Amino acid sequence: MKNLVFFLIIISYLFTCKHAQADLVKDFETLAMIFRSKITSYSKGKSTSRKPYTRYWNYILKAGKKYKLNPYLIYSVIKHESNFDPYAVSHKNAQGLMQLMPDTAKMLNVNNSFNPAQNIDGGSRYLRQMINTFDGNLYKALLAYNAGPNNIANGIYPRESKVYAKRVLNEYIRLKRI
């Protein structure tokens, strides 16, 4: 709808300004081409949204159902791990949307950490394991997801991991309220 309103405003502008006739026709043809591509995308069921998370939402829903996780929790982890960049690599070599370490990915049978479907499935499975390991304590599970379960089990809570867990929890709570 926003695109249609924008398109109509631009057309109105083009017809009211003092452009040369050739420029007006050229501008109109360009706008018509853009508008046609938008309509074609909608008719084919493709999203033209620029919001990065929308292209991964089906994977998030599938993993949420499979591992009994709220999709908003998975979303919150992805947002704070990679900001929805499937090619993200951290300074510690964590990879993909849910920032899986190579050894963790291997353990989870994730063959390609840069494949969104595999990464979300593996990351969600790992998150479920952390929740189970820490008896449903979501804060500790998120700490373990970030710092490693051995650190948390041994009482080592890195400052960076505390900040991470609080941010993910706050995002998750915010989304649940919407």
NORZI-V558802 format. One record per residue. RES is the residue in three letters. SS is DSSP state (H for helix, E for strand, L for the rest). Layout:
BEGIN
RES_SS ; RES_SS
END
This chain:
BEGIN
MET_L ; LYS_H ; ASN_H ; LEU_H ; VAL_H ; PHE_H ; PHE_H ; LEU_H ; ILE_H ; ILE_H ; ILE_H ; SER_H ; TYR_H ; LEU_H ; PHE_H ; THR_H ; CYS_L ; LYS_L ; HIS_L ; ALA_L ; GLN_H ; ALA_H ; ASP_H ; LEU_H ; VAL_H ; LYS_H ; ASP_H ; PHE_H ; GLU_H ; THR_H ; LEU_H ; ALA_H ; MET_H ; ILE_H ; PHE_H ; ARG_H ; SER_H ; LYS_H ; ILE_H ; THR_H ; SER_H ; TYR_H ; SER_H ; LYS_L ; GLY_L ; LYS_L ; SER_L ; THR_L ; SER_L ; ARG_L ; LYS_L ; PRO_H ; TYR_H ; THR_H ; ARG_H ; TYR_H ; TRP_H ; ASN_H ; TYR_H ; ILE_H ; LEU_H ; LYS_H ; ALA_H ; GLY_H ; LYS_H ; LYS_H ; TYR_H ; LYS_L ; LEU_L ; ASN_L ; PRO_H ; TYR_H ; LEU_H ; ILE_H ; TYR_H ; SER_H ; VAL_H ; ILE_H ; LYS_H ; HIS_H ; GLU_H ; SER_H ; ASN_L ; PHE_L ; ASP_L ; PRO_L ; TYR_L ; ALA_L ; VAL_E ; SER_L ; HIS_L ; LYS_L ; ASN_L ; ALA_L ; GLN_E ; GLY_L ; LEU_L ; MET_L ; GLN_L ; LEU_E ; MET_L ; PRO_H ; ASP_H ; THR_H ; ALA_H ; LYS_H ; MET_H ; LEU_L ; ASN_L ; VAL_L ; ASN_L ; ASN_L ; SER_L ; PHE_L ; ASN_L ; PRO_H ; ALA_H ; GLN_H ; ASN_H ; ILE_H ; ASP_H ; GLY_H ; GLY_H ; SER_H ; ARG_H ; TYR_H ; LEU_H ; ARG_H ; GLN_H ; MET_H ; ILE_H ; ASN_H ; THR_H ; PHE_L ; ASP_L ; GLY_L ; ASN_L ; LEU_H ; TYR_H ; LYS_H ; ALA_H ; LEU_H ; LEU_H ; ALA_H ; TYR_H ; ASN_H ; ALA_H ; GLY_L ; PRO_H ; ASN_H ; ASN_H ; ILE_H ; ALA_H ; ASN_L ; GLY_L ; ILE_L ; TYR_L ; PRO_L ; ARG_H ; GLU_H ; SER_H ; LYS_H ; VAL_H ; TYR_H ; ALA_H ; LYS_H ; ARG_H ; VAL_H ; LEU_H ; ASN_H ; GLU_H ; TYR_H ; ILE_H ; ARG_H ; LEU_H ; LYS_H ; ARG_H ; ILE_L
END
